[in-house]
Amino acid sequence: MNKFSDSAKKSVMNIKPYIPGKPIEEVQREYGIREVVKLASNENPLGPSRLAVKAMSKKLASLNLYPESGAFYLRRALAKQIKIKENTLVFGNGSNELLHLIAEAFVSPGEEVIFSALSFVVYPIATDLAGGVAVQIPHKNFSHDIDGFIKRLGDRTKLVYICNPNNPTGTSISKEAFEKLMAAVSPKTIVALDEAYFEYVQDRNFPDGTKYLSKYPNLIVLRTFSKIYGLAGARIGYAIADPDIIEIIERIRPPFNANTLAQAGAQAAISDRVHLKKTLKTNNEGKKYLYAELGKLGVECVPTQANFIFVKFSSNCRVVFEGLLKRGVIIRPQFDNYARITIGTMEENMKLVKALKAVL
């Protein structure tokens, strides 16, 4: 029992803390293994763009100065690339921070926040911190049950989180399903469309959130530089929305939350199309290989639109997780027999398969 639990906010004490993927250094220390492959946090196995590293290196000498809070140059470059107006953008310390800021800005105590029960673990945390009431909709075939969302909408619904593609399952909702949801949502209800894995999607029926912003002023589209751009350690993401929504979020956005190195790296990263294409090629080849090899081992795979695969083992995933750790491979256990595995380089994927053969 924490001796200060009575002093803390009840909503804080209700939170189940977010536990990130086990770091490589920790496994090296615990098991005395030098070579460790991390396939737990959906990071880009190729690393960041060389252009991004070079741009960040140039900024090292000026780290005594605070960053430009408005991210002027990144804002201008990103707006040009996505073909949106600059005043529809707000940047965060990863899109993770923006998910929190949206709940803080729009959800009052007692108001409801709807999200899938099998989705990104930050949604319930952000809801609790805002004092909101979490309404978790059971998944349908490892994806969002949009009809279930619509049935649960009500006068107290203030915010809806949709993760598309969904983390941890990799599934996505169609244009028809998304449009059906938006048509049912009240204009006063905010819809946060989390597209952290947007760049990996191959499904032609995937709804690009930016195409709906003019039709639905209550829509917020979130994206990140942590995944395909390989800048997870720099912590920078962004949201696109109606300027009036952006103005409200800006009221509570911490100053200088997007640091100097992150801004420089992100601006350079979006111009490196070669690195982007190479990353997609690596992911698609790895996905095809893992589908085949995991299938041979009797491991069930949920078809994915992201850079990870949601799998089902024949035994408890914690047992498999521990067995893989001893062999220098880190995956992300979920619940029961389920786990999430990041698609790595071909060498990393082959090491995973070899280790799985031994464990299973």
N, C-alpha and C positions, 0 to 999 in steps of 0.2 A: 504493500500500500504506500503510495507516494504521500509524504507528509504535507505536501502543498496542494493535494488534489481538491480540497475544499475551497482553496483560494482561486483555483483556475476556473475558467468558464466551463460550464457543463458540456457545451458543444465540443470544446477542445478535448476533454477527457473521454468523449465518445469516439474520438477518431482512432482508427487503426492506422498507425504510421505507415507511410510508403516505404517499402524496402526495395532498393535498387538491385540490379543484377550483381552477383558476387564479383568483385574486382579480381583481376589477374594476380596482382601482388599478394592478395590475401591467400589465394589458393597456393601460390608458390611458397609462402611461408608455412602454411598449415601442412602441406603434403611433401614439401621438399622437392618440388618439381620445377625444372627450369623452363621447359617449353609448355605453355598453357594457351589453349585456344578459347576465346570468349565468344560464345554464340548465345548470349543472354539478353542483350540490351538493344538489339536492332541497330547497331552502329554500322557505318559504312566500312567494310573490311579493307577497302583500298585507301582509306584515310582521306584527308582533305585534299582539295585541289592544290597543285603546286603554285598556282597563281594566288590562291588565298594565303598560303604560307608566306609567300614573298611579300604580299601586301601587308600582312600582319607584322612581319619582321621589320619593315620600314617604320612602323609606328612604335617600336619598343623604346626608342630614345625619348619619346614624348609622353611616357606614362606618368610623369609627374603632374601632368595637366588633366583636368577632368574631361571626359568625353563630351562631344556635342550632344546635348540631350535630345534634340529633335532629329538626329540622324539624317541630316540634310542630304548628303550625297547618296547614301544608301536608299533613302526614300525616293529620290529622283530616279535612280537607276532601276529600282524595283517597280515603280509606277510605270515606267516606260516599257519594261519587259512584259508586265501583266496587262498593260493597256488600261490602267485605271487612273483616277485622279489622286494626286499626292495627299490630299486632305482626307482620303478614305483609309489611310494607313496608321497603325500604331504599333510600336515595337516593344518587345518584352524580353526578359531574361529567360529565353526559351519560351515557346508557346505555353509551357506549363504555367508560368507566371500569369499570362494573360487569361488562362482559364480561371484562375483565382480572382483576378481583378474584375472579370465579368460578373462573377457571383457576388463579389463585394459591392459592386456598383449598382446592381439591379435587384438583388434578392434581399427582402426584409425578413426579419424573424417570423417564422410561421408560414411563409410562402413556400410553395412546392417547386421542386426541381426534379425533372424527369430524365432518366437515362437508363440504358440497358444494364441489367444485373451482371452481364458478362461483357464488360468493357473496361475502359481505362480507369485505373484505381484512383486517379486524382479527382474525378467528379464527385464522389461522396465526401472526400476531404474538403473540397472547396465549398460544398453545400453546407457541411457542418460548421465551418468557420464563419460562414455568412449567417448562420442561425436558421437556415432553411430546412425544409422537411424533404428528405430524400424519398423519391418514389422510383423504385427499381422495377423495371419491366422484364420478366423472364425472356430469355433469348428464344429464337425460333430457328432451328437448324444452324446454330452458332452465329446467327446474325440478328439484327434488330427486328423485333416484331412491330412493324409500323402500325398495324391495326391495333395492337395492344397499346401503343403510345397514344393513338387517337382516342381510344375508349377512355383513357385515364385523364385526358385533358379536362381542365375545369377552371372555374373562376379564380382558384388559388394558384394555378400554374403560372409561374413567373419566368422560368428558364427551362429550356430543353437542350440537353447535350446529345449530339449525334457524332459518333466517331466513325469516319468513313474514308478509307478502309478501317475496319474495326480492329482495335488492339485489345485483346491478344489473339483474336481468331483469324484475322486477315480477310474476312468476308466483307462484301460491300453491298450497299443497297442500290437499287436501280433508279433511273430518272423518274420512272412512274411512281415508285414508292416515295421518293423524296418530295415530288410535286404533290402527291396525295397528302402527305404530312403537312406541308406548308399551307395548303389550301384549308386545312382543318384548324391550324393554330391561330389563335387570336393575334391581331396586329400589336397588341400590348405585351405579348409574350415573346421573349428573346429566344432565338434559336442559335446556338453556338455549334457550328459545323466544323468539327475537328478533322482537318485534312493533312495531318502530319506525314502521311505516306502517299500523298496525292501523286507525286512524280513517278511512282512505281506502277501505277494502275495500267492495265492492258485492256480491261473491259470497255468496249465502245459504248455500253449503256450506262456508264458511270456518270453521275451528275456533277459536273464541275461547278462548285459553289459560286464562283465569281460570275457565272452567267446568269445567276438569279438575283444578284444584289439590287438591281434596278427595280425588279418586280416586288421584292420583299424587303422593305426598309428595316424590318426587325431581325434580319439575318446577319450573323457575324461569321466570317470564314477565317479559320485559323490555320496557319502553316508554319513550318520550321526549317531552320538550316541544320538541324541536328542529325537528320537522317541521310538523305541522298547526297547532301552537300558535305557530309563528314565533319561538321563543326559542333558536335555534341559538347565538347569540352569548353567551347567559347560561349555557349549559352545565348542564343539569339533566335527569336521567332517573331512572327508578326500576325496581326489581325487586319482584315479588310471589312469595312462596314460603312453604313451611312455616316456622313460627317457629323451628324448630331449624336450618334452613338459613340463615335470616336472622341468627341469633345467631352462626353461624360466619363469615359475611361481615362482620358488624359487628366482629369481632375484628381484621380487617386493613383495614377502611375508614379512610382518612385522616380525621382530625378536621377539621371545618369544610369538607368537600369540596363541599358545596352552599352556595354563598355567599348572603349576605343578599338581594341583588337578585334572584337566581334564585328563591329561595324565595317572595318576595313576588310576582314576576311569574307564576310557575306557579300559585300559589293563585288569583290573580285571573283568569288565563287559562281555567281550567277552568269558571268561572262564566259566561263570555261565550259563550253558545250562538249569538248572532247572528253573531259573527265566525266561528265554526266552520261554520255553515251557508253563509255567504258564501264561505268558502274551498272548501268541497266543491262548490258551484255553479260557481265559477271553474275548478276542476280538471276537473270533468266536461265542461263546455263546451269547455275547451281540449283535452281528450283527444279528443273527437269531431272537433274542427277539425283537429288534427294527424294523426289517423288518415287523414282524407280527403285533406289536402294533401300529406302525405308519400307517400301511395299514388300520387298523380298524378305525383310525381317519381321513382317507381320505388324508393322507400325502403321496405324491409320492416320492419314493426312487430310486435313480440311483444306480444300482448294483456296489459295491465297492470292490477293491482289497487292501484297506488300512485300517486304524483304525478310519475312519470317514465315514459319509454318507452325500451325497449331496441330499438335499430334496427340494420339492416344496410344499408350503402351498397354501391354497385356498384364502388367503388374503396376504397383503403386509408383507414381512418378518420383517420390522422394527417394525410393530405393535406387531407381535408375539414375537420378541426379547425383546421389552420393557415389555410386559406382563410376560415373563418368568423371567426377571430380578427381578421383584417385588416378585416373588415366589422363589428366590434364585437359579435360573438356568441360566447359561451363555452359549449361543451358538454363532455362528459366522454368522451374516447376510451377504449376498452377494449382490444381486440385485433383484429388483422386488419382486417376491414371493419366491425366492430361498435363502437357507441358508445351512451352513455346520455344522454338528453335530458330535462331537467326540464320539466314542464308549467308555463308561466308565465301571466301575464295575457294577454288576447287580443292586446293591442298587442305584447307581447314575442313571442308565438307567430307573429304576422304578420311581425315583423322577421326571425325565424329563417327562415321559409319564403322570404321575399324574398332573404335572403342565400344560402340553399341553392340557389335557382334559379340564382344567379350562379356559385356554386362548382361545382355539378354540371354 
